[in-house]
Every structure is written in C-alpha cells, then in structure tokens.
C-alpha cells in the first residue's frame, strides 16, 4: 500500500499550449481531490506542424519539467505528442504515462452506428495515422476518414472560435468530410472542444462528436485506484500552472478552457 504522502502527489499534465486545459477541467470534475500541475509549452505551440524528432524532443523535456514537481502520473494531453512520443515516453520513464488517443478511440467505436468514423486533428497527428491504426487494431472493419485542420489551434489560442472567419475555415476543411457519411467525429486535438458549437453547425446535428477529455479523466481515475495511488477524498486539491512563454496571456486565456479564473502562472525557462 503506497504511503499517504505518495497518494497526495500531484497529477502532471502537459500540452503544447492551452488546449490540454480541457483535460484539466475534466480531471477537476472527476478527480476533485487530486492536486494537478499543468505545463503548457506556449513558446513552441503548435506542435502539429513540427517534425517527428522535434515533437519527441519537446515531449521528453516536458516530462522532465513535470518530474521536478514529483508527480505520480503524467497525462500527455496533446494528440500530436501522443501520436509520436507516447511509446518512447513510456519506455523512458518509470511512472504511468497516459495519452489521449486510446480513450477517444474506444469511445468512438462504442457509439458509431454505421461504422464510419471521422478524425480531425493537426497535420502531424493525421500524418502519423495513430488514430487510424488504433481504431483498426480494435476493429479492422471500421471505415476511417481523416482531415488535417492546421488553422484550428491558432484560432482557438487567439480566442477566435466564434468569429465568422473561423466558420469559413471550418466549412472549407470539412466540406469533403461531410460527403463521407460518417456518423462519429473524433476531435483529435485538445484545443478542438472549444470549437464544438461551430463544428456541430458545419457537420449537422446527426454527427456525434467525441471529446477525449472525459475519457482520459476516467481512465486516470481507474488507474490510480488500481495502483492505490488515488488521493484521499477529504484532501483539498491544489492546482499549479506553468508555461514556457507569455504567462500573463496564458492566465487570461485559461478561463475560456477551464470555466474559471486562475490566479497565477509561473514561467518555465526551457
């Protein structure tokens, strides 16, 4: 049985920027007693247009940053990092590391009715074919259609997700996807949940959108309970936020993702 001090160690979460805060929001809801420390690599966002080698290098550095805070588990709340770096991270570090791809894949497979699943993500995630490979590992008969949407991350980071320009870009990206008769669409980037209303408008009400954040939180909860590393219920959770650039912008923008204000963001020098 792990000591009570071990159980009170924080959950570590990292992403290329602000998008992973959608995962933090779900963790706050489903694991309300857990301390959380979040690192957003805002100096190098977006990861989705970077090379595989750069993504792996950045992800390794991000894990080292979180390990300095003695975290008990790490969530890779970045689909691009999950696509290219997750397997390497798991082999390189001796603590549980969870990505965002498998939880979303399992949810999509469980709800599709016509066995046609769409994926929207950054170019790097699409190029990796990580979602397609995982879906077909579970069920090779499923039809998978992918679309890279490189402008979505900067639109969300700038808070432009309700502007007419964003709708026009979404219509352009998704027009081919609409012809494929998918009934389920995986939001393959943690920034994309903020675009849900717009995506529903473009794709139509019959399309089910899969946001991995809830599934990741529930998987984390189950794993911590299995390892007996979950925090006591009476513990008052504390949250820390780190970024590699413009911490004031991060702090101001975080409310859109979390639904609550955060008092302080500390800058990390890479």
Buried (B, 14 or more C-beta within 10 A) or exposed (E): EEEEEBBBBBBBBBBBBBBBBBBBBBBBEBBEBBBBBBBBBBBBBBBBBBEBEBBBEBBBBBBEBBEEBEBBBBBBBBBBBBBBBBEEBBEBBEBBBBBBBBBBBBBBBEEBEEBBBBBBBBBBBBBBBBBBEBBBEEEEEBBBBBBBBBBBBBBBBEEBBEEEEBBEBBEEBBEEBBEEEBBBBBBBBBBBBBBEEBBBEBBEEEBBBBBBBBBBBBBBBEBBEEBEBBBEEEBEBEBBBBBBBBBEBBBBBBEBBBEEEBEEBEBBEE
